[in-house]
Amino acid sequence: MEAHQGQQIRSQQRTAEQQLASTLYQLGRGLAEDAEPDQILRLLSRWKNARDEFIQIPALQWLRQRLELDPLDLKLITIGYITRLEPETLSPYLRLSWYEQPPGLSLERALFLSDIQDDDKPDILCHLRQHSPAYRYRLLQPHSPAPIQPLLLAEDLSHTIVCEYFGTSQAALRGCLPPEQLLPGSGTERRHWWLC
Protein backbone atom coordinates (compact mmCIF):
# COMPACT_ATOMS: atom_id res chain seq x y z
CA MET A 1 0.00 0.00 0.00
CA GLU A 2 2.87 2.41 0.80
CA ALA A 3 4.39 1.76 -2.63
CA HIS A 4 1.08 2.60 -4.29
CA GLN A 5 0.76 5.79 -2.25
CA GLY A 6 4.33 6.76 -3.16
CA GLN A 7 3.58 6.22 -6.86
CA GLN A 8 0.45 8.31 -6.56
CA ILE A 9 2.37 11.17 -4.89
CA ARG A 10 5.06 11.05 -7.59
CA SER A 11 2.42 11.02 -10.31
CA GLN A 12 0.64 14.04 -8.81
CA GLN A 13 3.95 15.86 -8.44
CA ARG A 14 4.92 15.15 -12.04
CA THR A 15 1.56 16.46 -13.25
CA ALA A 16 2.03 19.61 -11.15
CA GLU A 17 5.58 20.02 -12.55
CA GLN A 18 4.33 19.73 -16.13
CA GLN A 19 1.58 22.29 -15.52
CA LEU A 20 4.07 24.63 -13.82
CA ALA A 21 6.57 24.39 -16.69
CA SER A 22 3.89 24.84 -19.33
CA THR A 23 2.33 27.92 -17.75
CA LEU A 24 5.71 29.55 -17.10
CA TYR A 25 6.73 29.01 -20.72
CA GLN A 26 3.39 30.31 -22.05
CA LEU A 27 3.58 33.43 -19.87
CA GLY A 28 7.13 34.15 -21.02
CA ARG A 29 6.13 33.66 -24.62
CA GLY A 30 3.17 36.02 -24.22
CA LEU A 31 5.43 38.67 -22.67
CA ALA A 32 8.09 38.23 -25.38
CA GLU A 33 5.49 38.53 -28.15
CA ASP A 34 3.85 41.62 -26.63
CA ALA A 35 0.48 39.91 -26.22
CA GLU A 36 -2.57 41.97 -25.39
CA PRO A 37 -2.86 42.97 -21.71
CA ASP A 38 -5.96 40.77 -21.23
CA GLN A 39 -4.07 37.77 -22.59
CA ILE A 40 -1.09 38.49 -20.30
CA LEU A 41 -3.44 38.67 -17.30
CA ARG A 42 -4.98 35.29 -18.23
CA LEU A 43 -1.53 33.73 -18.65
CA LEU A 44 -0.39 35.24 -15.35
CA SER A 45 -3.48 33.87 -13.60
CA ARG A 46 -2.78 30.36 -14.99
CA TRP A 47 0.83 30.63 -13.84
CA LYS A 48 -0.22 31.67 -10.33
CA ASN A 49 -2.69 28.79 -10.09
CA ALA A 50 -0.07 26.26 -11.23
CA ARG A 51 2.54 27.75 -8.89
CA ASP A 52 0.21 27.72 -5.89
CA GLU A 53 -0.82 24.13 -6.64
CA PHE A 54 2.81 23.04 -6.89
CA ILE A 55 3.60 24.64 -3.54
CA GLN A 56 1.18 22.15 -1.97
CA ILE A 57 3.24 19.08 -2.93
CA PRO A 58 4.36 17.05 0.11
CA ALA A 59 8.06 17.81 -0.38
CA LEU A 60 7.57 21.58 -0.22
CA GLN A 61 5.11 21.35 2.65
CA TRP A 62 7.63 19.24 4.56
CA LEU A 63 10.30 21.90 3.94
CA ARG A 64 7.89 24.69 4.89
CA GLN A 65 7.16 23.07 8.23
CA ARG A 66 10.73 22.07 9.05
CA LEU A 67 12.40 25.34 8.08
CA GLU A 68 9.51 27.73 8.77
CA LEU A 69 9.59 29.01 5.20
CA ASP A 70 7.31 31.91 4.40
CA PRO A 71 5.07 32.09 1.30
CA LEU A 72 7.61 34.17 -0.67
CA ASP A 73 10.36 31.62 0.07
CA LEU A 74 8.12 28.86 -1.29
CA LYS A 75 7.32 30.84 -4.43
CA LEU A 76 10.99 31.56 -5.11
CA ILE A 77 11.95 27.92 -4.45
CA THR A 78 9.22 26.85 -6.87
CA ILE A 79 10.57 29.17 -9.58
CA GLY A 80 14.15 28.04 -8.98
CA TYR A 81 13.07 24.40 -9.06
CA ILE A 82 11.09 24.48 -12.30
CA THR A 83 13.70 26.52 -14.17
CA ARG A 84 16.34 24.00 -13.08
CA LEU A 85 14.20 20.97 -13.91
CA GLU A 86 12.87 22.32 -17.22
CA PRO A 87 15.40 24.90 -18.48
CA GLU A 88 13.54 25.38 -21.77
CA THR A 89 10.86 27.25 -19.80
CA LEU A 90 13.35 30.14 -19.71
CA SER A 91 13.77 30.53 -23.47
CA PRO A 92 11.08 33.23 -23.94
CA TYR A 93 12.42 35.20 -20.98
CA LEU A 94 15.95 35.31 -22.39
CA ARG A 95 14.74 37.64 -25.12
CA LEU A 96 13.04 40.03 -22.70
CA SER A 97 16.06 41.77 -21.21
CA TRP A 98 19.81 41.72 -21.06
CA TYR A 99 19.98 40.39 -17.51
CA GLU A 100 17.95 37.20 -18.02
CA GLN A 101 20.79 34.75 -18.41
CA PRO A 102 20.83 31.00 -18.02
CA PRO A 103 20.75 29.01 -15.82
CA GLY A 104 18.08 31.07 -14.05
CA LEU A 105 15.76 34.03 -14.16
CA SER A 106 16.89 37.20 -12.48
CA LEU A 107 15.63 37.69 -8.95
CA GLU A 108 13.74 40.74 -10.22
CA ARG A 109 11.80 38.62 -12.73
CA ALA A 110 11.26 35.94 -10.06
CA LEU A 111 9.80 38.58 -7.73
CA PHE A 112 7.38 39.62 -10.50
CA LEU A 113 6.35 35.97 -10.85
CA SER A 114 5.90 35.88 -7.05
CA ASP A 115 3.32 38.70 -7.03
CA ILE A 116 5.70 41.39 -5.74
CA GLN A 117 4.91 44.91 -6.95
CA ASP A 118 7.71 47.22 -8.10
CA ASP A 119 7.09 49.61 -5.20
CA ASP A 120 7.59 46.77 -2.70
CA LYS A 121 10.83 45.39 -4.16
CA PRO A 122 13.31 47.39 -2.03
CA ASP A 123 11.58 46.28 1.18
CA ILE A 124 11.32 42.70 -0.07
CA LEU A 125 15.02 42.57 -0.96
CA CYS A 126 15.85 43.84 2.53
CA HIS A 127 13.57 41.16 4.01
CA LEU A 128 15.21 38.44 1.92
CA ARG A 129 18.70 39.52 2.99
CA GLN A 130 17.87 39.73 6.68
CA HIS A 131 15.05 37.32 7.43
CA SER A 132 14.46 34.77 4.70
CA PRO A 133 14.99 31.17 5.86
CA ALA A 134 15.47 30.15 2.21
CA TYR A 135 18.55 32.38 1.97
CA ARG A 136 19.70 31.79 5.54
CA TYR A 137 19.78 28.02 4.93
CA ARG A 138 21.22 28.57 1.45
CA LEU A 139 18.35 26.89 -0.34
CA LEU A 140 18.42 29.76 -2.82
CA GLN A 141 21.54 31.20 -4.39
CA PRO A 142 23.41 33.48 -4.60
CA HIS A 143 23.57 33.74 -0.84
CA SER A 144 22.97 37.50 -0.90
CA PRO A 145 19.99 38.39 -3.11
CA ALA A 146 20.42 41.12 -5.74
CA PRO A 147 17.83 42.05 -8.42
CA ILE A 148 19.91 41.32 -11.52
CA GLN A 149 21.55 38.12 -10.30
CA PRO A 150 19.97 34.85 -11.40
CA LEU A 151 17.83 33.05 -8.87
CA LEU A 152 19.22 29.55 -8.45
CA LEU A 153 18.10 26.63 -6.35
CA ALA A 154 20.68 24.75 -4.30
CA GLU A 155 21.51 21.58 -6.18
CA ASP A 156 20.82 19.38 -3.17
CA LEU A 157 17.38 20.91 -2.75
CA SER A 158 16.27 20.09 -6.29
CA HIS A 159 17.34 16.50 -5.62
CA THR A 160 15.27 16.55 -2.42
CA ILE A 161 12.13 17.75 -4.19
CA VAL A 162 12.52 15.16 -6.92
CA CYS A 163 13.19 12.29 -4.50
CA GLU A 164 10.26 13.01 -2.16
CA TYR A 165 10.46 14.47 1.28
CA PHE A 166 11.72 11.59 3.38
CA GLY A 167 14.50 8.99 3.49
CA THR A 168 17.41 9.90 1.24
CA SER A 169 16.03 13.36 0.59
CA GLN A 170 16.74 14.39 4.18
CA ALA A 171 20.37 13.48 3.67
CA ALA A 172 20.42 15.59 0.51
CA LEU A 173 19.51 18.68 2.51
CA ARG A 174 22.74 18.46 4.51
CA GLY A 175 24.62 20.40 1.84
CA CYS A 176 22.27 23.36 2.09
CA LEU A 177 23.28 24.60 5.52
CA PRO A 178 26.53 26.38 6.25
CA PRO A 179 29.06 24.35 8.28
CA GLU A 180 28.35 26.29 11.47
CA GLN A 181 24.78 24.90 11.42
CA LEU A 182 26.01 21.30 11.50
CA LEU A 183 26.06 19.38 14.71
CA PRO A 184 29.24 17.52 15.65
CA GLY A 185 29.76 14.19 13.90
CA SER A 186 31.35 12.84 10.82
CA GLY A 187 30.12 11.55 7.51
CA THR A 188 26.63 10.10 7.61
CA GLU A 189 26.35 10.69 11.38
CA ARG A 190 26.32 14.46 10.85
CA ARG A 191 22.81 15.91 11.06
CA HIS A 192 21.28 19.36 11.02
CA TRP A 193 19.31 20.40 14.06
CA TRP A 194 16.19 20.79 11.94
CA LEU A 195 16.31 17.26 10.50
CA CYS A 196 16.48 15.48 13.84
C-alpha positions in Angstrom: 0.0 0.0 0.0 2.9 2.4 0.8 4.4 1.8 -2.6 1.1 2.6 -4.3 0.8 5.8 -2.3 4.3 6.8 -3.2 3.6 6.2 -6.9 0.5 8.3 -6.6 2.4 11.2 -4.9 5.1 11.1 -7.6 2.4 11.0 -10.3 0.6 14.0 -8.8 4.0 15.9 -8.4 4.9 15.2 -12.0 1.6 16.5 -13.2 2.0 19.6 -11.1 5.6 20.0 -12.5 4.3 19.7 -16.1 1.6 22.3 -15.5 4.1 24.6 -13.8 6.6 24.4 -16.7 3.9 24.8 -19.3 2.3 27.9 -17.7 5.7 29.6 -17.1 6.7 29.0 -20.7 3.4 30.3 -22.1 3.6 33.4 -19.9 7.1 34.2 -21.0 6.1 33.7 -24.6 3.2 36.0 -24.2 5.4 38.7 -22.7 8.1 38.2 -25.4 5.5 38.5 -28.1 3.8 41.6 -26.6 0.5 39.9 -26.2 -2.6 42.0 -25.4 -2.9 43.0 -21.7 -6.0 40.8 -21.2 -4.1 37.8 -22.6 -1.1 38.5 -20.3 -3.4 38.7 -17.3 -5.0 35.3 -18.2 -1.5 33.7 -18.6 -0.4 35.2 -15.4 -3.5 33.9 -13.6 -2.8 30.4 -15.0 0.8 30.6 -13.8 -0.2 31.7 -10.3 -2.7 28.8 -10.1 -0.1 26.3 -11.2 2.5 27.7 -8.9 0.2 27.7 -5.9 -0.8 24.1 -6.6 2.8 23.0 -6.9 3.6 24.6 -3.5 1.2 22.1 -2.0 3.2 19.1 -2.9 4.4 17.1 0.1 8.1 17.8 -0.4 7.6 21.6 -0.2 5.1 21.3 2.6 7.6 19.2 4.6 10.3 21.9 3.9 7.9 24.7 4.9 7.2 23.1 8.2 10.7 22.1 9.1 12.4 25.3 8.1 9.5 27.7 8.8 9.6 29.0 5.2 7.3 31.9 4.4 5.1 32.1 1.3 7.6 34.2 -0.7 10.4 31.6 0.1 8.1 28.9 -1.3 7.3 30.8 -4.4 11.0 31.6 -5.1 12.0 27.9 -4.4 9.2 26.8 -6.9 10.6 29.2 -9.6 14.1 28.0 -9.0 13.1 24.4 -9.1 11.1 24.5 -12.3 13.7 26.5 -14.2 16.3 24.0 -13.1 14.2 21.0 -13.9 12.9 22.3 -17.2 15.4 24.9 -18.5 13.5 25.4 -21.8 10.9 27.2 -19.8 13.3 30.1 -19.7 13.8 30.5 -23.5 11.1 33.2 -23.9 12.4 35.2 -21.0 15.9 35.3 -22.4 14.7 37.6 -25.1 13.0 40.0 -22.7 16.1 41.8 -21.2 19.8 41.7 -21.1 20.0 40.4 -17.5 18.0 37.2 -18.0 20.8 34.7 -18.4 20.8 31.0 -18.0 20.8 29.0 -15.8 18.1 31.1 -14.0 15.8 34.0 -14.2 16.9 37.2 -12.5 15.6 37.7 -8.9 13.7 40.7 -10.2 11.8 38.6 -12.7 11.3 35.9 -10.1 9.8 38.6 -7.7 7.4 39.6 -10.5 6.3 36.0 -10.8 5.9 35.9 -7.1 3.3 38.7 -7.0 5.7 41.4 -5.7 4.9 44.9 -7.0 7.7 47.2 -8.1 7.1 49.6 -5.2 7.6 46.8 -2.7 10.8 45.4 -4.2 13.3 47.4 -2.0 11.6 46.3 1.2 11.3 42.7 -0.1 15.0 42.6 -1.0 15.8 43.8 2.5 13.6 41.2 4.0 15.2 38.4 1.9 18.7 39.5 3.0 17.9 39.7 6.7 15.0 37.3 7.4 14.5 34.8 4.7 15.0 31.2 5.9 15.5 30.2 2.2 18.6 32.4 2.0 19.7 31.8 5.5 19.8 28.0 4.9 21.2 28.6 1.4 18.4 26.9 -0.3 18.4 29.8 -2.8 21.5 31.2 -4.4 23.4 33.5 -4.6 23.6 33.7 -0.8 23.0 37.5 -0.9 20.0 38.4 -3.1 20.4 41.1 -5.7 17.8 42.1 -8.4 19.9 41.3 -11.5 21.6 38.1 -10.3 20.0 34.9 -11.4 17.8 33.0 -8.9 19.2 29.5 -8.4 18.1 26.6 -6.4 20.7 24.8 -4.3 21.5 21.6 -6.2 20.8 19.4 -3.2 17.4 20.9 -2.8 16.3 20.1 -6.3 17.3 16.5 -5.6 15.3 16.5 -2.4 12.1 17.8 -4.2 12.5 15.2 -6.9 13.2 12.3 -4.5 10.3 13.0 -2.2 10.5 14.5 1.3 11.7 11.6 3.4 14.5 9.0 3.5 17.4 9.9 1.2 16.0 13.4 0.6 16.7 14.4 4.2 20.4 13.5 3.7 20.4 15.6 0.5 19.5 18.7 2.5 22.7 18.5 4.5 24.6 20.4 1.8 22.3 23.4 2.1 23.3 24.6 5.5 26.5 26.4 6.2 29.1 24.4 8.3 28.3 26.3 11.5 24.8 24.9 11.4 26.0 21.3 11.5 26.1 19.4 14.7 29.2 17.5 15.6 29.8 14.2 13.9 31.4 12.8 10.8 30.1 11.5 7.5 26.6 10.1 7.6 26.3 10.7 11.4 26.3 14.5 10.8 22.8 15.9 11.1 21.3 19.4 11.0 19.3 20.4 14.1 16.2 20.8 11.9 16.3 17.3 10.5 16.5 15.5 13.8 
